[in-house]
Amino acid sequence: MEEVIIGEIRRLTKFASKHEGEFAKLVMGHSKQAGVSQRERRQRELAKFRARDRELDKLFSRIYEDNLAGKIDDERFVRMSKQYTLEQKGLAEKMAAISAELDKQDDKAMTADMFISTVRKYTRAKKLTERMLGELIERIEVHQSEKIDGIHIQRLRIHYNCVGAIEVPGELLTLPEISMLTRKGVTVSYSPSSQVSA
């Protein structure tokens, strides 16, 4: 696994150094694209919560006036105003959480530039370190092994900090496949198409 990760980091850094302009476009585009649909969905939720909050203000004003005019009794007014107050409190918490999430997404988009400069630091890395993992990789997904045409295939997907999973274009850069003996009689080879076969 360690060799696979360092192999992918080498591919990424080699791509970044040889095709800097394309790498910057890929990172910025991926970062932006990943957040756009989620951002739009959260903004719609926020708008819906704000509309309901304004509606509750109007409803509270109406029951207050109805109470003053004697259309509803004091007990019902207290019960309804308590209900509206609790709902508004819940809405305020949800709106604050969504606003914080949207701010965080803005910060994440700005850090795509920082990711590019971090990648440059590891252009000549020969060994995987904890610091390198922490600075570059958010998480690694290891998928269930599948048997395809008599060969076991296991997909790995590396999600990089700030930008997610990036596919380095194969036509622009290729690296030799990695092969290693893992246990008696089983050889694992890794090809840069994000799959490990055994």
C-alpha positions as CSV (number, residue, x, y, z in Angstrom):
1,M,0.0,0.0,0.0
2,E,2.9,2.3,0.9
3,E,4.5,1.8,-2.5
4,V,1.2,2.5,-4.3
5,I,0.7,5.8,-2.4
6,I,4.2,7.0,-3.0
7,G,3.8,6.0,-6.6
8,E,0.7,8.0,-7.0
9,I,2.3,11.0,-5.2
10,R,5.2,10.8,-7.6
11,R,2.8,10.7,-10.5
12,L,1.0,13.7,-9.2
13,T,4.2,15.7,-8.5
14,K,5.7,14.7,-11.9
15,F,2.6,15.9,-13.6
16,A,2.6,19.1,-11.6
17,S,6.2,19.9,-12.5
18,K,6.0,18.9,-16.2
19,H,2.6,20.3,-17.0
20,E,2.2,23.1,-14.4
21,G,-0.5,25.0,-16.2
22,E,-2.6,22.0,-16.9
23,F,-2.1,20.8,-13.3
24,A,-3.3,24.2,-11.9
25,K,-6.4,24.1,-14.2
26,L,-7.1,20.5,-13.1
27,V,-6.8,21.3,-9.4
28,M,-8.8,24.6,-9.5
29,G,-11.4,23.1,-11.8
30,H,-11.8,19.9,-9.6
31,S,-11.9,21.9,-6.4
32,K,-14.5,24.3,-7.8
33,Q,-16.6,21.6,-9.5
34,A,-16.8,19.5,-6.4
35,G,-18.2,22.3,-4.3
36,V,-20.5,24.0,-6.8
37,S,-23.5,21.6,-6.6
38,Q,-23.2,21.1,-2.9
39,R,-22.9,24.8,-2.3
40,E,-26.0,25.5,-4.5
41,R,-28.0,22.9,-2.6
42,R,-27.0,24.3,0.8
43,Q,-27.8,27.9,-0.3
44,R,-31.3,26.7,-1.4
45,E,-31.7,25.2,2.1
46,L,-30.5,28.4,3.7
47,A,-33.0,30.5,1.7
48,K,-35.8,28.1,2.6
49,F,-35.0,28.4,6.3
50,R,-34.7,32.2,6.1
51,A,-38.2,32.4,4.4
52,R,-39.7,30.2,7.1
53,D,-38.1,32.4,9.8
54,R,-39.7,35.5,8.2
55,E,-43.0,33.7,8.0
56,L,-42.8,32.8,11.7
57,D,-42.2,36.5,12.6
58,K,-45.4,37.3,10.7
59,L,-47.4,34.5,12.3
60,F,-46.2,35.6,15.8
61,S,-47.3,39.2,15.0
62,R,-50.7,37.9,13.8
63,I,-51.4,35.8,16.9
64,Y,-50.3,38.8,19.1
65,E,-52.8,41.0,17.4
66,D,-55.5,38.3,17.6
67,N,-54.8,38.0,21.3
68,L,-55.1,41.7,21.8
69,A,-58.3,41.8,19.8
70,G,-59.7,38.9,21.9
71,K,-59.8,36.5,18.9
72,I,-57.6,33.9,20.8
73,D,-57.3,33.4,24.5
74,D,-54.1,34.0,26.5
75,E,-53.5,30.3,27.0
76,R,-53.6,29.5,23.3
77,F,-51.4,32.6,22.6
78,V,-48.8,31.4,25.1
79,R,-48.8,27.9,23.6
80,M,-48.5,29.1,20.0
81,S,-45.9,31.7,20.8
82,K,-43.8,29.1,22.6
83,Q,-44.1,26.7,19.6
84,Y,-43.0,29.5,17.1
85,T,-40.1,30.5,19.4
86,L,-38.8,26.9,19.6
87,E,-39.1,26.5,15.8
88,Q,-37.2,29.8,15.2
89,K,-34.5,28.7,17.6
90,G,-34.1,25.5,15.7
91,L,-34.0,27.4,12.4
92,A,-31.4,29.8,13.8
93,E,-29.1,26.9,14.7
94,K,-29.5,25.3,11.2
95,M,-28.9,28.6,9.5
96,A,-25.7,29.2,11.5
97,A,-24.4,25.7,10.7
98,I,-25.1,26.1,7.0
99,S,-23.4,29.6,7.0
100,A,-20.4,28.1,8.7
101,E,-20.3,25.2,6.2
102,L,-20.5,27.7,3.3
103,D,-17.6,29.8,4.8
104,K,-15.6,26.6,5.1
105,Q,-16.2,25.8,1.4
106,D,-14.9,29.2,0.5
107,D,-11.8,28.6,2.5
108,K,-11.3,25.2,0.9
109,A,-11.5,26.8,-2.6
110,M,-8.8,29.3,-1.6
111,T,-6.5,26.5,-0.4
112,A,-6.3,24.9,-3.8
113,D,-3.4,27.3,-4.4
114,M,-1.8,26.1,-1.2
115,F,-2.2,22.5,-2.3
116,I,-0.3,23.2,-5.6
117,S,2.6,24.7,-3.6
118,T,2.5,21.7,-1.2
119,V,2.7,19.3,-4.1
120,R,5.8,21.1,-5.4
121,K,7.6,20.4,-2.1
122,Y,7.4,16.7,-2.7
123,T,8.6,16.6,-6.3
124,R,11.7,14.5,-5.3
125,A,10.2,12.4,-2.5
126,K,11.5,8.9,-2.4
127,K,9.9,7.7,0.8
128,L,6.4,8.2,2.3
129,T,6.4,10.2,5.6
130,E,3.6,11.0,8.0
131,R,4.1,14.7,7.3
132,M,3.7,14.1,3.5
133,L,0.5,12.0,4.2
134,G,-0.9,14.7,6.4
135,E,-0.2,17.6,4.0
136,L,-1.3,15.9,0.8
137,I,-3.9,13.2,1.6
138,E,-7.3,13.6,3.1
139,R,-8.3,9.9,2.9
140,I,-7.8,6.7,0.9
141,E,-10.7,4.5,-0.2
142,V,-9.9,0.8,-0.6
143,H,-12.7,-0.9,-2.5
144,Q,-13.7,-4.6,-2.3
145,S,-11.7,-6.9,-4.5
146,E,-13.4,-8.1,-7.7
147,K,-12.5,-11.0,-10.0
148,I,-12.5,-9.8,-13.6
149,D,-11.4,-12.2,-16.4
150,G,-9.7,-14.5,-13.8
151,I,-7.7,-11.6,-12.3
152,H,-8.5,-10.1,-8.9
153,I,-8.9,-6.3,-9.2
154,Q,-8.9,-4.0,-6.2
155,R,-9.5,-0.3,-6.8
156,L,-8.0,2.4,-4.6
157,R,-9.0,6.0,-4.7
158,I,-6.8,8.7,-3.1
159,H,-8.6,11.9,-2.0
160,Y,-6.2,14.8,-1.7
161,N,-6.6,17.6,0.7
162,C,-8.6,20.6,-0.7
163,V,-9.2,19.1,-4.1
164,G,-10.5,15.5,-3.6
165,A,-9.7,12.6,-6.0
166,I,-7.7,13.8,-9.0
167,E,-7.2,11.6,-12.0
168,V,-3.8,12.4,-13.6
169,P,-4.3,12.2,-17.4
170,G,-2.6,9.1,-18.6
171,E,-1.8,10.4,-22.0
172,L,0.2,13.2,-20.5
173,L,2.2,11.2,-18.0
174,T,2.8,7.5,-17.3
175,L,4.9,5.8,-14.7
176,P,6.0,2.1,-14.8
177,E,3.8,-0.3,-13.0
178,I,4.7,-1.4,-9.5
179,S,4.9,-5.2,-8.8
180,M,5.6,-6.8,-5.4
181,L,5.3,-10.2,-3.8
182,T,2.8,-10.0,-0.9
183,R,2.5,-13.5,0.2
184,K,3.5,-17.0,-1.0
185,G,2.4,-17.3,-4.6
186,V,0.6,-14.0,-4.8
187,T,2.0,-11.1,-6.8
188,V,0.4,-7.7,-6.6
189,S,0.9,-5.2,-9.4
190,Y,-0.3,-1.7,-9.5
191,S,-1.2,0.3,-12.5
192,P,-1.8,4.0,-12.4
193,S,-5.5,3.6,-13.3
194,S,-6.2,3.5,-9.6
195,Q,-6.5,-0.2,-9.5
196,V,-4.5,-2.9,-7.8
197,S,-4.7,-6.4,-9.2
198,A,-3.6,-9.6,-7.5
